[in-house]
Amino acid sequence: MFQGRMDLDRAGIFGHSYGGATTAEALAQDKRFKAGVSLEGGFWGEVAHTGSQQPFMYMMSGGTAQSLDPSVTKKDKVFYEEFAPDLKSVMTKSASDTYYLTVDHFIHQSFTEIALLSPSLFAKDIDPVQNIDITRSYVRAFFDQYLNNEPQSLLDGPSADFPQVKFDQEYTRKRM
């Protein structure tokens, strides 16, 4: 059914939450994946110690990112103590390009389409269509750049179209 229709030499992987953790670990375990995006997933297994050999983008909600600050006493529900050292390990040990983006006004569920279903609960401080467009645009730009070899200006830094998105200067690195 799919024979001749899929280009397995340009396979990427992405996921949200546990799917994001699976994405990061899949990159460490399976070199057939050429690039990966984690939407606020954790880091477990090999990747937490070795980083990724493939291009990797990590997107985190602004609320969870604030939990990384040791002076913040009220931590986000999805934050865990090992997160900061695991993130540092993955992003600094990775051999390829890495992007670490935080999105202001996002919560953990914002990386899904739920903002369109219930804006009052899941898109309180942002237009629900803009919410979806942020995730869609950055994931697409990343895969277009790394799987289709099409340079994407959206990955070069802050965008006037998406002022909520911040590029972390320490962990966003072009190595290739």
C-alpha positions in Angstrom: 0.0 0.0 0.0 2.8 2.5 0.9 5.5 1.0 -1.3 7.1 3.7 -3.3 5.0 6.4 -1.6 7.1 7.1 1.5 10.7 8.4 1.5 12.1 6.6 4.5 15.4 8.4 4.0 13.7 11.6 5.2 11.8 10.3 8.2 11.2 12.6 11.2 9.5 12.1 14.5 7.6 14.4 16.9 5.4 14.1 19.9 3.8 15.9 22.8 4.4 15.0 26.5 5.1 11.3 26.7 5.2 11.4 22.9 7.9 14.0 23.1 9.9 11.9 25.5 9.5 9.0 23.1 10.7 11.3 20.3 13.9 12.2 22.1 14.7 8.6 23.0 13.8 7.4 19.5 16.4 9.8 18.1 19.0 8.3 20.4 18.1 4.7 19.6 17.2 4.8 15.9 19.4 6.7 13.4 16.8 6.2 10.7 15.0 9.2 12.1 16.7 12.3 10.6 15.2 14.9 12.9 12.9 15.2 15.9 10.7 17.7 17.8 9.6 17.3 21.4 6.7 19.3 22.5 7.2 19.5 26.3 8.3 15.9 26.8 10.7 14.6 29.3 14.0 12.9 28.8 14.4 9.2 29.9 16.9 6.6 28.9 19.9 6.9 26.7 19.2 10.4 25.3 19.4 12.0 28.8 23.1 10.9 28.9 24.2 11.1 25.3 22.1 13.7 23.5 21.0 13.4 19.9 23.1 12.9 16.8 20.2 14.3 14.7 18.8 17.8 14.6 16.5 18.3 17.6 14.0 21.0 18.6 12.4 21.2 22.0 9.4 23.5 22.7 8.3 24.3 26.2 5.4 26.3 27.6 6.3 29.5 29.4 4.8 28.3 32.7 6.9 25.1 32.7 10.0 27.1 31.7 9.5 29.3 34.8 9.7 26.2 36.9 13.3 25.8 35.9 14.2 28.9 38.0 15.3 27.6 41.4 13.8 30.7 43.1 10.3 29.8 41.9 8.5 27.9 44.6 5.3 27.1 42.8 6.3 24.6 40.1 4.2 23.6 37.1 2.4 20.3 37.4 4.5 18.7 34.7 7.8 19.8 36.1 10.1 17.3 37.8 13.4 17.9 39.6 15.6 16.0 37.1 14.3 18.0 34.2 16.9 20.9 34.4 20.0 18.6 34.4 18.4 16.3 31.8 17.6 19.2 29.5 21.1 20.6 29.9 22.7 17.2 29.2 20.6 16.6 26.0 21.1 20.0 24.6 24.8 20.3 25.3 25.8 16.7 24.3 23.8 16.7 21.1 26.1 16.6 18.0 23.7 18.3 15.6 21.7 21.5 15.6 19.5 22.1 18.6 16.6 24.5 19.2 15.2 25.3 22.6 12.1 27.5 22.3 9.7 28.6 25.1 6.2 29.9 24.3 4.7 32.5 26.6 1.0 32.1 27.4 1.2 28.4 26.6 0.3 25.6 29.1 1.2 22.0 28.7 -1.9 21.2 26.7 -1.4 24.2 24.4 0.7 22.1 22.0 -2.5 20.2 21.0 -5.7 21.3 19.3 -7.6 21.5 22.5 -7.4 25.3 22.5 -9.9 25.3 19.6 -12.3 23.1 21.5 -12.3 25.0 24.8 -10.6 28.4 24.5 -11.7 29.6 27.9 -9.8 26.7 29.6 -6.9 26.2 27.3 -6.2 29.5 25.5 -6.8 32.0 28.2 -4.2 34.6 27.2 -3.8 33.9 23.5 -6.1 33.6 20.5 -6.8 29.9 20.0 -6.0 30.0 16.3 -2.7 31.7 17.0 -2.0 29.0 19.6 -2.4 26.3 17.0 -0.5 28.3 14.4 2.6 28.6 16.6 3.0 24.9 17.1 2.1 24.1 13.5 4.5 26.7 12.0 7.5 25.9 14.1 7.2 22.1 13.7 6.7 22.5 9.9 9.6 24.9 9.5 11.9 22.5 11.4 11.0 19.5 9.3 11.1 21.5 6.1 14.6 22.7 7.0 16.0 19.3 8.1 14.1 16.8 6.0 13.4 18.8 2.9 16.7 20.8 3.0 14.7 24.1 2.6 16.2 26.9 4.8 13.6 28.4 7.1 13.9 32.0 8.4 11.5 31.2 11.2 14.2 29.2 12.8 16.7 32.0 12.7 15.3 33.8 15.8 12.4 35.8 17.1 9.5 36.4 14.7 7.1 39.4 14.7 4.4 37.0 13.7 4.9 34.9 16.9 6.2 37.3 19.7 5.3 34.6 22.3 8.1 32.4 21.1 11.5 32.9 22.7 14.8 31.2 21.5 17.0 30.2 24.3 20.5 31.4 23.5 22.3 28.8 25.6 20.7 25.7 24.1 19.8 26.9 20.6 22.9 26.0 18.6 23.7 25.5 15.0 26.5 22.9 14.9 26.3 21.8 11.2 
